[in-house]
Amino acid sequence: MARPEKYTDADYLAWIESQVLSGCSVTDIKPTELQKSIGGKYSRCQEVLTLAQDKLADQINATLPSMPVWFRNFIIQLVEQTQKVAESQWPPVGRGINEAIQGATIVFESQKAEIDSQLLEHLEQIRTLETIGEDNVTEVVN
């Protein structure tokens, strides 16, 4: 025979209710808080807390009136206004992006031209050294 639980559902629920009455949201209560305050197994605290959260959510939803049309229209207007404001910000953002790309392109092209110039100088030095090397070989052979 299983031994009886030291703490009853009523103990847990009373503590949860006291937290809700003091202004804490039932969804903010964690099983570890319940366990530290009342005691018992963590899994049992989790079960009771989940049941309490479901029960209170059902009670809250049952007491809420349906959303009136004027409030739905208010939400739609807010969404539309937010969209218009966000879209109005695109032109300066788009210009900024284009300017940044153009600036980076100019820097890149400048650096590329410098590197190409250095490459040509190095190639010319290699050709000069090859010619000197060939001349030295001819001189040594003769």
Secondary structure as UniProt FT lines:
FT   HELIX           9..21
FT   TURN            22..23
FT   HELIX           26..28
FT   HELIX           31..38
FT   HELIX           42..63
FT   HELIX           69..88
FT   HELIX           90..141
//
